[in-house]
Amino acid sequence: MRRTAGAYDMAPVPDRTRVAASVGQDCRMHTDPTPQILHGGQVRSQQYSGATAVAVQHGRIVAIGTDDDAASWSGKRIDLRGAWLTPAFVDAHVHACTAGEAMTSLDLAAMPSAAVLLDIIARTAQRHPGVLLTGQGWDDSAWPDGRPTRAALDRAAPATMVLLERTDCHSAVVSTALAKRVPGLRELDGWHEDGFVLRDAHDACRQVLSSLYSASERLGHARTALRTALQYGIGTVHECGTPQLGPLGDLALVGQAGEELGVDVIRYWGADADADSLSLVHQLGLAGLAGDLDIDGTMGSRTAWLREPYADASHRGTRYRDLPEAAAHVIACTRAGVQAGFHCIGDAGIDIAVGAIRAAVEACGIAAVRACRHRLEHVEMIDLELAAELADWGVYAVVQPLFDHAWGAPGRLYEQRLGERYTQMNPFSGLADAGVRLALSSDAPVTPFSSWSMVAAAVHTAVPGHGLSVATAVDAATRQGYRAGGDDASGVIEVGAPATLAAWDLPVPTPLDAEGLPRLDPDDPLPACVATMVRGRLAYTLDPWLAGDVGPGEFAAP
């Protein structure tokens, strides 16, 4: 079931779609020697202005030109039929198994109240008695009746295991039957007698829930998520594995799903650096020990770590790691040449993350830190006085524009939690102006996979002046996303670059700016993906994309 995160999540997926994948084969580079000639389109290439055709062979772009040029090229001819061709997008922070689980469970994102949610739970339990009930996406920040309770779940679904994740995936409500499956739950930090769980109690419930799914089911969840990503022109995802959401084995399952479907999966594991975890990086081919290695939690669950107390609570949130612990992690990773990073949302949490990288600069030298491309996830409440340091150290900020779109406007969640401080949230332009490299992500399942919706939300922010230009936002969704994962070659349409591309139907009329990009004015329709190619392999397409004639021989560049 597809969830929405507001008006910007409207980029359509055309009908009659299908995935064209070689199941079980390695799709990281297409090795068929037959050239593929993509012609009849509008090619966004800084190397060749006015290009309408691209030739692809052995997974790479081997020529760019006009349709007249392409007439002499031999190979499988693929008519773009006027589609706009760009580099494929990157989603730089996802949880594929959890996202797929959410897509195949109860969709709670649009629930207007706890009463409506409980009615759906009751009717579902009546139709499917005794079945585990899970759902994701509820947000009580605008509900008139507060979050549901364990007692209410027990009345709606007697003797049924129920776990309903809050939209941020940092807290949940559980039924008594589910709670009984978690050893020692009532003694864990974060347990509430009304069935609300966060921190250690939430993590324990998630771990039990994960154990109730077979590896085959988890693989199916990953496939569901990655198929959806492809439909939005996303050819690469950064899978941010964490013990709080699933076992280490999920990384292998997501990698397998990526190989089957033709999605490049850059994998991270959220564990503190020690001999065992650093060994895992090399054994499993991980990109780093980063992603959801939590310094704090979220605004919605009131676990983001703040300098001052919440506006609607008397505490400052939760700190999962202090500065010495965080610094030890970054220093160990830097010495090992491994990318490090943290989840950090609150201003005090970000202070710790920045302080940890500063300590690594002092211990290891700035050149070693820059070489690792350390990354910080979310950095929503950053003090911009820290931004220049992050830029100097070559740190990537992986941000989620749809968070801002969903919760950043006056009266919404961030203002409820922070009062006047909400205007400090998500200063994308301030980070970019300071030279911090940005990569965009959904944090699926927190917000859905999208591409142009994500870019539009980065341009039109809730707080005026925080938005990016369209060109900067597109760069953050493409080239910088690849670079954040260590890939400097992708994200451009140039001869020699990997052929990781997306073709788009531009709604008519679609006003373009001076750089040939959609203006993305608030009322403008968004481009819709019609095909996604990853390293020369067609991973997702409309049927007409596959039509073509194959000519003989190797491609000879003009």
N, C-alpha and C positions, 0 to 999 in steps of 0.2 A: 504494500500500500504506500502511495507516495504522499509525503507530508509537505506542507508549505511553511515558509517562514516569512510570509508577508507578500506585499504586492510585487516585489522585484523577482520573486521566484516563479516567473511566469514564462520563461523561455520554453516553447513547446517542443515536445518530442513528436516528430511527424508520425502519422499512421503508416501501416504496412512495413514496419521496421523488422529487421532480423539481424542476428549476430552471425557473422561469417568467421568462424574460428576453427582452427585445426586442433581439436581436443586432444590433449595429452602430448602435444609436440612443443618444443621450445620455440617461443615466438619472439625472443629478444632480437633476432635479426632474420629478416626474410632472405633465404638463400637461393630461391629459384632464380636461375640466371636470366630468365626471360625479362627484358625491360618492360616497365609499365609506363605508358605515356598518358599522363593526365592533361587533358586539353579542354579548351572551351570554357575556361573559368576566369576568375579574377584573382591573381596571385599576389599576396602581400609579401613582397620581397624587397628588402633594402638594397640588395645586390643588383636587381634588375627591375627598374621602374617600368610599368606597363606590361609586365609579363602576363601571359594567359595560359602557359603550359609548363609542365615540369616532367622530367624523365627520372624514373626511379629504378635502381638496379642494385642487387645485393644489399638491400636495406638502406641505401643512401641516395641522396639526390645527386644525379650525374649531369643534369643540364637544366637550364631555365631559359625560357624564350617565349616567343609568340606562337600563335597557332600556325603561322606560315613557316616558322622554324620547325615546328613539330611535324609538319607534313612529311618531312624527309626522315624522321626518326622511325625506326622499326621496333615493334614490340606490341604488347597488349594495349590497345587503345581504349581509354576510359574517358568518356565524355562527361565533363563536369556540369554541363548544361547550365552554364552561367553561375555556378556556385562560387562562393568566395573561399579561397584556400589560404589557411593560416597555419602556423605551428599549432600542434595540439596543446591543449591546456594541461596544467599540472594541478592536482589537489594535494597540497603539501602537508596535510595532517588528517588522516582518516583512521577509523577502526573498522576494517571491512567486515569481520565476523559479526561484531556487534551491530553494525549498520544493517547487514543483511538480516540479522535476527529481528531488528526493529521493523524492517520492511515486510517481514512475514508474520508479525505479531500484531497486537491491537495498536492502531494508530490513535494516539491520545493528544496529538498536537493541537487539534481544533476544538478540544473540549472547552465549553464556556463555563463550566462549573463542576464541582465535585459531584453534585447530584446527577448530572448527565453522565459523567464517567461511571458512577456506580450503577446506573441503570443499564449501561452497556455491559458492564461486568456481569450483572445478574442475568441478562438475556443470553449472553455468551455461555455462561455456566449452565444454564438450562438446556441449551442446544448441545453442549459438549460436556456432559457431567464427568467429573473426575479427571479432566484434562488439565495439565499445567497451563495457567493463564499468565501471559507476560504482555507487557505493553510499554511503550516508551513515548516520551514527548510531553507529558503534562506539565503545565506551567500555572501555578496558583497565584501568580502575582496580580492578576486581574479578576480572580474568582471572588464572588460575594460570600462564599461559604467555606473558604479555607481548603486545605488539602484533605483528602480522604483519610480515614483512620483504619487501624487494624480491625476494630470491632465492626465498622461499616463494611469492610471487605468480607469479613466472616459472615455477616448477614446476607450480603449479596451473593456470595459463592461459598456456601457451607462446606467445610472439610476439603477445601480446594487450595492447592498451592498457587498463590498469586504473588507476583512481583511486578510492580509498576514503577518504571524508572522516571525520575524527573527529567525534564528536557536536557539538563546539563550533564546527566550521567554521573553526578557526584552524590546523589541521594535518591531514595526510593521509599515506597511504602510497601509493606509485606503483610500477608495474611498469617494467621496463627499456624496453619498447616505448613507454610513455607518456613516460618521461623523455627519450627520444631526440627527441621532438617539441618539446621546450622548449629553445630556443637558450641555451647558456651556463649550463644549470641547475647543473652541478657547481661553478661559480664563485660562485653566489649564496649570500648569507647564509641559513642555515637548511637547506641541503642536507646530508643524511646518506647515506653510502654504502649503508646498509641500506634506502634508499628512503623514509625518514621525511622529510617536508618541513614546514617552518614558516617564518614570517616571509616574506622576499622570495622564497624558493624556492617556498613554498606559493602565494603570490600569482601567480607566473609560471605554475605548473601550472594554477591555476584559470582564468587568462586564456586559456591554450591550450584548456582544456576548453570554455570558453564559445564559442570560435571554431569548435569542431567541431559546434555546433548551429546550424541555420538560424534566421532570425528567426521563421519560422513555428513551428518547434519551441519556441522560447523563449516565444512567445505562448501556445502550448498549455500550457506549464508554468505560466505565470501564470494562465491560466483554471482549470487544475486546482486550484491553491492557493486562488484566490478562491472557487470553488464550495465548497470544503471550509469556508472561513471562514463562508460564508453558512449552512451546515448547523448551525453552532453559534451562530446568532443574532448574528453579527458583521457589522455593516453598514458599518463604516469600518475601514480599515487604514492605518497609517503605513508606507509603503514606504521603507526605508532603503537606498537605492542606494549602492554603493561600488565603486570600480574593482577592489578585491581579489576581488569575487565576480562581477562582470559589467560589461559596457560601459554607457556612459551611455544608449545606446539602449534598454536594458531598462526605463528609467523610462517611456518612451513606450509600450512594450508592456504594462506593467502598467497604465498609465492606460487604454489601449485595452481591455484585458480588463475593467477595472472598469466602463467605460462600457457594454460589451456585457452584462455580467451584473448591473449595478445595484449595484455596490459603490462607495462613496466611497473614493477613494485619495488620501491626503495624501502628497506625494512629497518626499523629502529626498535630497540628494546629499552624500556624505562627502568633501568637498574643502576644502583650505585656502582662506581668503578672499583673492582677488586680483581684479583688474579682470575677468578672463575668467569666473571662477566666479560673481562677483556679478552679472555680466550674464546668465549662464545662469539664475539665480534668476528674473529677470523675463521672459526669453525663453520659458522652459518652464513658468512658473507654479509654481515650486517653493515649498515652505513654508520652506525654509531650507537652510543648509549645516551639517548636523547629522546625528545618527544614528550611523553607523559611521565616524566620523572618529576613528581610534584613537589614544589616548594610550598604551594598553598592550594586552595580549592577554587570555588566559584562564587560569583556574586549571588546567584539565585539561591544557592544552599547556604549562604552567609558563611562560607569557609575561606573565601579569599582573604589573605592576610593584609590588614590595613594599618597605616600609621596611626589613625584615629578611629574610634569606635564607629560602627554602623549607625546610620540615622534611625533605623528601626529596630535596633538591638543594642544591648549594653556592652557588647564585647567587640573585639577586633578581628575575629575570624580564627582560622587555624593555620599554624605554621608546622609543616611536616618536616622541614629540614632547616637547620640553622646555618649561619654563615660558615663556621668551620667545616661542617659536613659538606656543604655545597662546594666550598673551595677545594676540599680534598678530592671531590669527584672531578672537577674541571682540571685540576693539576695532574691527576693520574691519567686522565684521558689525553691531555696535551702531551705529556711525556711519552705516551704510547702512540701518538699520532692519530688519535681517534676523535671523531666529532662528539662533542658533549652538548648537553642542553637541558633545559628545565621547562616545566609548566609553571608560569607565574602570571597572576592576574592583578592582585592588589598592589598598591604602591609599596607597601613594606615588603611584600614578597618579591617584587621586582628589585628592590634595593638589595636583597640577599643575592639574587641571581647576578646582578651587575657586580656586586662586591666579590662574588666567587670568581668571575672572569678576571676582574682586576687583580685578584690574588694570583691567578695563573700567569698573568702578564708579568707580575713581579717575580714569580718563581721560575718561569720558563722562558721569558723574553717575548716581546711582541711578535716577532717573526714566527715563532712556533705557534702562538695562539692564532694568528691570521691564517696560517696554513691549515688549521683544523676546521675553520669555518663553523665555529660553535653557533648554536641556534637557541633562540628563546621563543617559546610558544605563547601566544596571546598578548603578552605585555600591554594589557588594555589600559591600565591606570598609570602609565609610566610618567615620571617626572622628566620633562624634556631636557632638563639640564644634564641628564645622563646620556642623552642620545648621541652626542658627539663622541663620547668614549666608545660606545657600541660600534659606531661607524669606523672609528680608527682601528678597532680590534678586528674588523671584518666579520662582525656577528650578524647573522640573519634574524630578522623578526618575522615569525610566521603568524599572520594575523587572520582574523575571521570577520570579514565585512558584514556577513549576514547576522552575526551577533549584534552588531551595532544597529542594523536595520530592525531587528526584532525587538530589542530592549533599550535602545539608546534615546528614543524621543522623550520629550518632556512628559512627565506623569507615568512613564513606564518603569520597568524593573530597576534600571540603574539609578534613576532619581529616587525611587522608593528606598533603595538601600543606602544611597550616599548623600541625599539632599543636594545642596548646591555643588558638591564635588562631582556630580555626574558629568559636568561639562569637561572634565579632564579625561574622560574615557575615549579610547581609540583615536588618538591624534595622528592619523595616518600621514597627513601632509607634513606635520612637524617632524616625524621620523624621517620621511623622505627628504625633506629640506636639509636635515642634519647629515644626510648621506648614508643613513641606515638602509641596507638592502632588505626589501620586503618580499615575502612570498605569501600568496593567498591560499586559504584553505577553507573547508567546510566544517572540519572536525566531525564529519558524519559518524554517528547519527544525530549529533546535537543540532546541526542544520543539514538540510538535504544536499546531495551532490548537485552542483549547478556549475555554470561557467560564466555566461554573460550576466546572469543574475548577481553573481558574486562580484563581478567587475562593476556593475551598475551600483551596487551597494557601497563599494569602495569610493566611487565618484560622488554619490549623493549621500553624504553622511548625516546622521541625526543632528549633530552639532555643526552649525555652519562654519566653514573654514577648515574643517578637518579632512575634507575629501581630497582625493588624488585627481590628477588629470586622467583622461581616458587612456592616453599613451602610457603613462606610468602604471596605471592599474593593469593594463593588458600585459605590460612587461613583467609585472609582479605575478601574474597568473600564468605566464609562459616561461620566458628565459630565466628569470630569477628563481622560479620554482625548480627548474632543472639544476641550476647552479647550487641551490641550497642543498641538493642531494648529491653534489659532486660531479654533475654532468655539465661540462662547459661547452659541449658541441651542439646540443639540441636547443630548440626554442627559436630557431631561425630557419628561413628558407634560403639556403645558400648551397652552391655546389660543394659537395663533400660532407654536408651535414646529414645526420640521421633523418630518414624520411618518416618522421613522426608528425603527422599532419591532421588537420581537421577541415572538412568542407562544410560550408554554412549556407543556408538559404537566407538571404537578406530580404526581410519584408519590404514590400513596396508601398510607399516610398521609405527609404532608409537614408536620412541625411548623413553624409560623411563629413568629417572634419578635414583640416588641412593635411593631416597625415594619413588620410584614407581610412580612418577608423570610424565606426558608427559614433555619432555624437552622444548617444545614450541620454538624451533629454528625458525627464521623468515620464512623459507620455509616449515615448518612442517604443515601438515593438522591438523585441530582442531577436537577434539572429538565432536560427534553429539549426542544430547539427543534422547533416544528412549523411556524413560518413566520417569515420575515424580510422586512420592508418597509423600503425606503430612499427617503426623500423622496417617499413616496406611491406608489412603484412596488413591486409585489410581486416580490421577487427570488428567493425560495425558499419552497416551500410543500409541504405534503401535499395530495393531491388534494381533500379535502373543503373546504379553505380557499377554493378557487375557486368553489364553488357559491354562487349568489346571484341575486337578482332586481334588475334595474335599473329605478329609478323615474325620472320625468321631471324636468327642470328643475335650476336651480341650488339649492344648499343655502342655506336660510335659518336662521341660528342662532336658537335660542329666546331 
